[in-house]
Amino acid sequence: MTLFSSTLSEVETQLFQNLKKTKAVFPEETRRIEWGLELMRDLTIITKNALTDYPDKPNFLANHNLFARNRQLFLNAYLSLLFSSYGTQFVILRTTLENSNLMRLFNKNPQLAFEWLPKSVQKQLSKKAQMKYTKTGKHDVTYHPTSVRDLLYEELGKANVKRDLKKFYDQLCNYTHPNYRGWRELVVQTGKTEGILNMPYFLAANSETGVGANIFLMQLSFKGFVDTFKDYLLGFAKQLEEWQSNYRKLLMRYVEQDTTTI
């Protein structure tokens, strides 16, 4: 039995060829991404206890939601990477960056976390929290990525960090918006003529970029989670230290400067 149908078995065969090549060329990186995905799943048990202990913290409730979203998004981004669907991967990864920035902003300003929640969800918080945060009357607020960056890095000393993050975000946007620079994975050059492939094929350079982006953005998501639930990490300290150690080692293969301060 094939994934699609007997008439599309050629597509299925190529997808698995892409997968095998990606894992063969990037064995350590793909193992580490898979390990990180498993850790993200396991970490969600922390949030359940934290929400029970602190029903007055809207950033706990909001970031529990955002981290769970990223867990699923990274899974789908990784599958896209394995199948050499690099453009699709970057579309997904842009959302994980937005979610991670929101997590950090909500830790900085819990009032914004409360206003982001739907009115029905706000009522899940304690009466004390509702009294404290409902004064503005806002709910279901949507925060634009630019506004989030401005609020998150408003200090003058963080201007360079905000600039670098914007540049990285804009690069991901090339695959989200319908401009010509996106989806170059499907283009082949024959002399002066460009052709469009019927499906993506493994390309080491594209895969290398995808691997680096995936690892870097998983780190940002872990950082937002750790900053939120730091009092509940005792049982996962060893795993998180292992992730951090390997993250630093792996990412330096893909960037010229240390971006761990973002």
N, C-alpha and C positions, 0 to 999 in steps of 0.2 A: 504494500500500500504506500502510495506517495503522499506528500504533503498537499498537493494540489489535485492533480488527476493524471491519468496516463499520458494525456496529450501535452502536459507541461513538465514531464520528467526531465527534460533537458535543462529547464530553469532550476529545478530542484538540485540536479547534479552540480550545476555551476555554483549554487549557493553553498553547498557543502565543500566544494573545492576552495572557495574563498575562505570558509571557516578554517579548514585545515591549514591553509597557507598562513593565515593570520596567527594562528596558535604556534605554528612552526617557527615563524620569524620573530614573534614576540612572546616566547613561552613564559618568562618571568612576569611580564607585565599583565598578561591575560590571567595568570594564576592569581596575581595580587588583586586584580579587579574583582574576580569571582569571590575571593576571600572577603573583600570589602563589602560586597553585596550580602554575603552571609552575615557579616557583622552588623550591617544596617538592620537586617531583619531581626537579629537577636536583641539589638538595643531597644527595640520598641517595647519590650517588657518593662523597661525603666519608666517609660512615660505613663503607663497605667497607674503605677504606684505614686508617681509624682503628682498626677492630677487629683488623686484621692487625698493626698497630704496637703496640697496647696490649691484648694478650689478658688482662692482669691487672686491667682496670678493668670491674667489673660494671655501673657506671652507663653506660658506653659501649654495652654490649650491650643493656641495658634501654631506654635512650633511643633507640637505633636502632629498636627495635621500636615504641615509643610514638609517635615522630615519623612513622613510616610509617603507623601507624594513623590518626593525625590527618590526614595527607595525603589518605587516602581518605574519611575522615569529612567533611572540609571540602568535598570534591568533591560528595558527596551532599547536604550542607547547602545548598550553593550552588544545586544543581538544584532543591531544594525551595523556596528563595527565589524563583528565577525562575518557578516554577510557582505561586507564591502559597500554597504549603503551609507557612505560617509555623509552625504548631504542630509539624509534623514537623521543620522546621529546628531549632527550639529543643530538641527532644528530642535530636537529634544533637549540637548544640553543647554541651549539658551534658556529654556524654562527652568532648569535646575539652578542656573545662576541667579535668576530672578527670585526663586524661592529661597535660596541661601542668603541673599542680601536682605530679604524681608525678615528672615529669622534673626539676623543680627540687629536689624533696626528695631524689631519688637523687643529684643532684650534691652536695647538702649532706651526705648520709650514704650512701656507697656500700655500706655493710653492708646497709642496707635494700633496696637494689637487688638485691644478691645473694640475699637471702631471698625476694624477689618472684619470682625466676626458678624455673622447674621444675627438679627435680633433674637431669634429663637435659641441660638447657641449662647448668646450673652447670658441668657437666663439660667444656663447650666452652672455658671459661676456662683460663688457665695453671695449672700445679700450684702455683705460688707463690700465686696468688689463691685457689685452693681451700683451701690450708693456712691462709691468713689469715682467710677469711670463713666457713668451715664449722663453726667452733667452737660456734655456737648450734644447728646441726643443722636450721635452718628452711629450708623451700622452699615455693613456691606460696602465699606469704602474700598475703592480700587486705587492702588498706589502705582503711579507710572515709574518705570525703572529709573528714569533720570532723576525724578524727585527723591526716590529711595537713595540713590548714590549721593545726592546733595545733602540729605539729612544724615546719612551714615558717615560721610567724610567731610563734614562742614568745617572742621578745624583746618586752619591754614597749613599746618604741618603735614596734613594728609592729602594735599593737593596732587602730589605725584602718584599716590596710590589710586586716587579717584580717576586720574588721567589714564593710567595703565589699565584699570578695570574697564573704563569706557572703550578703550581701543580694542580690548579683547571681546567685549560685548558686541561692538560693531562688526568684528570679524565673524562672529556667530550669526549676526543678522544678515550677512550676505547669503546665507543658506535659507533664511526664513522669508525674506522679501523677494519678490520676483524680479531681481536684477540679473544682468547677464553673467556676473561673476559667480553666482551660485551654481551648484550642481555640475561643476566641471568634471566630475568623475565619469560622466557619460560621454565626454567629448574625446575623440581621437583625431590626430592631425596626420593627414597623408599628403605630403607635399604642401601645397598652399590651400588644400581643401580640408575643411573640418567635417567630420561625420559624427553622428549620434549613435551610440551603442544601444542595443535593445535591453541591456541590463548591465549592472556594474561588475567589474572584474577587480580582483585584488591588485592593488598598487601599493608597494612598500612605503612610498613617500606619503601618500594620503593616509595610510593606516598608521604610520608613525605620528602624524598630527592628531589623528583621532584618539590614539592611545594616550598621548600626553594630555589632551584636553579632558579626557574622561577621568584620569587620575587626579588632575588638578582640581576639577570641580567636585569630585567626591571628597577631597580634602576640605573644601569650603563648606560642604554640607556637614561633615563630621565636626568641623569647628563650631558651626552654629548650634549643633546638637549639644556638644560638650559645654559650651558657654551657658546653655539653657538649663541643662540637667546635671551640672557638675557635682551636686551633692549626692547623686545616685550612681556614681560611676565606679564605686569600689570594686564591684564584682567583675568589671570589664577593664580595669586599669591595664592589665597585662596586654590584652588584645589591642587596646587603643595605642599603647606605647609601641607595639609591634607595627601597627599600621603607620604611625608617624615616622618611625625609623625607616621603613621601606619606602614610604612616600618621598621623603627627602632624597633618598638614594636614587630612586627611579626617575623622579621629575627632573633632576639635574641633567639627564640625558636629552631632555627635550626643550629646555629653555636656557638662555644665556645668562639670566640673572635670577636671583632668589625671589620668588613671588609668594613665599609663605607668609609675608606680612600683610597681604591683602585681606 
